[in-house]
Structure formats: structure tokens, C-alpha cells
């Protein structure tokens, strides 16, 4: 590093690191190695909580590339903090719309990974009991509907919405964004 770039500012360093990881993840030949590495995936999860929006967006792009490799999905989903950090990005009111959509897409890919592969009935049943609301395996042609729900500001109202959505035939999954009174619903195309 030369003296002009060795300032103690964290922002360029974080952005350059996450951009390098993103560029590496863009190559399909690197994706499995990145996820198997001890530091890369946990680092990308930490970058999702970074205060600089371009850092978060770049980290999400890297994660999206990594999630394209089916073999990576279970490890990514099971990585400490992954699903929670994705939910936080989705629910944070200061997150730009494009970044929220990217986080939602990754969340849906990881959330549906075991269901689509049909690993084991026990895992499917435990997942349903944990109220993660994935209700089908045919999501390739699924549509996404964003509902703005006035008054969606506490858990009792959220529970009412959950109960109503679970009764509707064709609903695959849904995610609440309480801060903006929104629910993202994935439905079968038919």
C-alpha cells in the first residue's frame, strides 16, 4: 500500500474488500471455495450490517452469486447470522429499495433450498413448526406481491395477517417488513 491510500479511513477498505469478494464470487469456479473458506462467508455476513450502503449492496451481490451454486445453499443458510442479517437488511427503513429486493431474493433462495431439494421430511416438518411459512416446492414461476398493510405495527396484527395468509391457497411464502408496514408475498403463478 502506498502512503496516499494508507489513511485510517475504514470505508474504502471495507468497500474494496467486499468488492474483491464480489468479483471473485462472480466466477462460478470460485463459488464453492469461497463458501468453504473459514473467513469469507462470515465476513460477508458482517458486511451486511455495515453503515455504508454500497458496502452492503456489494456484499449482497457476492452472496447472490454464491447462492447460485446449489451446493452452497445449505451451508450459507446454516451460517451463523446469515438469515437474521438478511431479514435486518430487508426490514431496515434506511435500506435502498434495490438492496432490499436483492436481500429478499437471497433470503427466498436460501429459505427454499432444502424444500426444493427434498432432503428429509423431518427437516421439512420442523421448519413448518418454526413458522417460517414456506408452503410449497414449486416456486420457479412464483410471483412476488408486495402488500402495504395500514396498521401493521405490532405482533398481534402481524399474527392476524399470518393466519389470513396461511389460509389462502397458492401462497408459497411471506415476509413481513414491520418498519414500513409491508408484507412481501410469494404466490404460485396460477
C-alpha positions in Angstrom: 0.0 0.0 0.0 1.4 3.4 -0.8 1.2 6.3 1.7 -1.7 8.1 -0.1 -4.0 5.1 0.4 -2.9 4.1 3.9 -5.2 6.6 5.6 -7.1 5.1 8.6 -10.5 5.5 6.9 -12.5 2.3 7.2 -14.9 3.0 4.3 -12.6 2.5 1.3 -11.0 -0.6 2.9 -14.4 -2.3 3.6 -15.6 -1.4 0.1 -12.5 -2.6 -1.6 -12.5 -5.9 0.4 -16.2 -6.6 -0.3 -15.8 -5.6 -4.0 -12.9 -8.1 -4.3 -15.1 -10.8 -2.7 -17.9 -9.9 -5.1 -15.6 -10.1 -8.1 -14.3 -13.5 -7.0 -17.9 -14.8 -6.4 -18.9 -13.7 -9.9 -16.8 -16.5 -11.3 -18.7 -19.8 -10.9 -15.5 -21.7 -10.5 -14.7 -19.8 -7.2 -18.1 -20.1 -5.5 -17.7 -23.4 -3.6 -14.2 -22.5 -2.4 -15.4 -19.1 -1.1 -18.2 -20.7 0.9 -15.9 -23.4 2.3 -13.4 -20.8 3.4 -13.4 -20.1 7.1 -13.5 -16.3 6.8 -15.2 -15.3 3.6 -18.8 -16.1 4.4 -18.8 -14.8 8.0 -17.1 -11.7 6.6 -19.8 -11.1 4.0 -22.4 -11.6 6.8 -20.7 -8.9 8.8 -20.6 -6.6 5.8 -24.5 -6.8 5.6 -24.6 -4.7 8.9 -22.1 -2.1 7.6 -23.2 1.6 7.8 -22.1 2.3 4.2 -24.9 1.3 1.8 -22.6 0.5 -1.2 -20.7 -2.0 1.1 -24.0 -3.7 2.0 -25.1 -3.8 -1.6 -21.8 -5.2 -2.8 -21.8 -7.9 -0.1 -25.4 -8.9 -1.1 -24.3 -9.2 -4.8 -21.5 -11.5 -3.7 -23.9 -13.6 -1.6 -26.3 -13.7 -4.5 -23.6 -15.1 -6.8 -22.7 -17.7 -4.1 -26.3 -18.7 -3.7 -26.5 -19.5 -7.4 -24.4 -22.6 -6.6 -26.9 -25.1 -5.3 -24.3 -26.9 -3.3 -23.6 -23.8 -1.3 -27.1 -23.1 -0.1 -27.4 -25.2 2.9 -24.1 -24.1 4.3 -25.0 -20.5 3.6 -28.4 -20.9 5.3 -26.8 -22.5 8.3 -24.1 -20.0 8.7 -24.4 -18.0 12.0 -26.2 -14.7 11.4 -27.0 -15.2 7.7 -30.8 -15.4 7.7 -31.1 -12.8 10.5 -28.8 -10.3 8.8 -30.8 -10.7 5.6 -34.0 -10.1 7.5 -32.4 -7.0 9.1 -31.5 -5.6 5.7 -35.0 -6.2 4.4 -36.7 -4.6 7.4 -34.3 -1.6 7.9 -36.1 1.6 6.8 -32.9 3.2 5.6 -32.1 0.3 3.1 -32.5 1.4 -0.5 -35.2 -0.5 -2.4 -32.9 -2.3 -4.8 -30.8 -3.6 -1.9 -34.0 -4.8 -0.1 -35.1 -6.7 -3.2 -31.7 -8.3 -3.5 -31.7 -9.3 0.2 -35.3 -10.7 -0.3 -34.2 -12.7 -3.3 -31.3 -14.3 -1.4 -33.5 -15.0 1.6 -36.0 -16.7 -0.6 -33.4 -18.8 -2.4 -31.8 -19.9 0.9 -35.2 -20.4 2.6 -36.4 -22.7 -0.2 -33.1 -24.6 -0.7 -34.0 -27.6 1.4 -37.6 -27.7 0.3 -36.7 -27.7 -3.4 -34.1 -30.4 -2.9 -36.5 -32.5 -0.8 -33.8 -33.6 1.7 -35.8 -35.1 4.6 -39.3 -35.0 5.9 -38.2 -34.3 9.5 -36.4 -31.1 8.4 -39.5 -30.0 6.5 -41.8 -30.6 9.4 -39.5 -28.9 11.9 -39.2 -25.9 9.5 -43.0 -25.7 9.3 -43.2 -25.8 13.1 -40.7 -22.9 13.3 -43.3 -20.8 11.4 -41.1 -19.9 8.5 -44.2 -20.3 6.2 -42.7 -21.9 3.2 -45.7 -23.8 1.8 -44.6 -25.5 -1.4 -41.8 -26.6 -3.6 -42.9 -25.2 -7.0 -41.5 -21.7 -6.8 -39.7 -21.4 -10.1 -42.6 -19.5 -11.7 -43.8 -17.9 -8.5 -44.9 -14.3 -8.5 -44.0 -11.7 -5.8 -46.7 -9.4 -4.5 -45.9 -6.5 -2.1 -48.7 -5.6 0.2 -48.9 -2.3 2.1 -50.9 -3.0 5.2 -52.1 0.0 7.2 -51.8 -0.6 10.9 -49.3 -3.4 10.7 -47.3 -2.1 13.7 -47.5 -4.8 16.4 -47.2 -8.6 16.8 -50.9 -9.2 17.3 -51.8 -7.6 14.0 -48.9 -9.4 12.3 -50.3 -12.7 13.7 -53.7 -11.9 12.3 -52.1 -11.3 8.9 -50.1 -14.5 9.2 -53.3 -16.5 9.9 -55.1 -15.0 7.0 -52.2 -15.6 4.6 -51.8 -19.2 5.7 -55.5 -19.8 4.7 -55.1 -18.6 1.2 -54.4 -21.3 -1.4 -51.4 -20.7 -3.6 -49.3 -18.7 -1.1 -45.8 -20.1 -1.1 -44.1 -17.8 1.5 -44.3 -14.4 3.0 -42.0 -12.0 4.9 -43.1 -9.0 7.0 -41.3 -5.7 6.9 -42.9 -4.2 10.0 -41.0 -0.9 9.9 -42.6 0.0 6.6 -45.9 -1.8 7.2 -45.3 -4.1 4.3 -45.6 -7.8 3.5 -43.8 -9.5 0.6 -45.8 -12.5 -0.5 -44.7 -15.1 -3.0 -47.6 -16.8 -4.7 -47.9 -19.6 -7.3 -48.2 -18.2 -10.8 -51.6 -19.9 -11.4 
